[in-house]
């Protein structure tokens, strides 16, 4: 995971072609999402507060 100071967000590059198509996010305090389908679009970010993906 990498922090982008300009965008003020953390990101991870996931290779969906290698079979990774789901992700789980957690806040480190026990709260986490269910398995979330990773979109095929390259520049998508997950907005935890809205509970959905958006293009950055």
Buried (B, 14 or more C-beta within 10 A) or exposed (E): EEEEEEEEEEEEEEEEEEEEBEEEEEEEEEEEEEEBEBBEEEEBEBEEEEEEBEEE
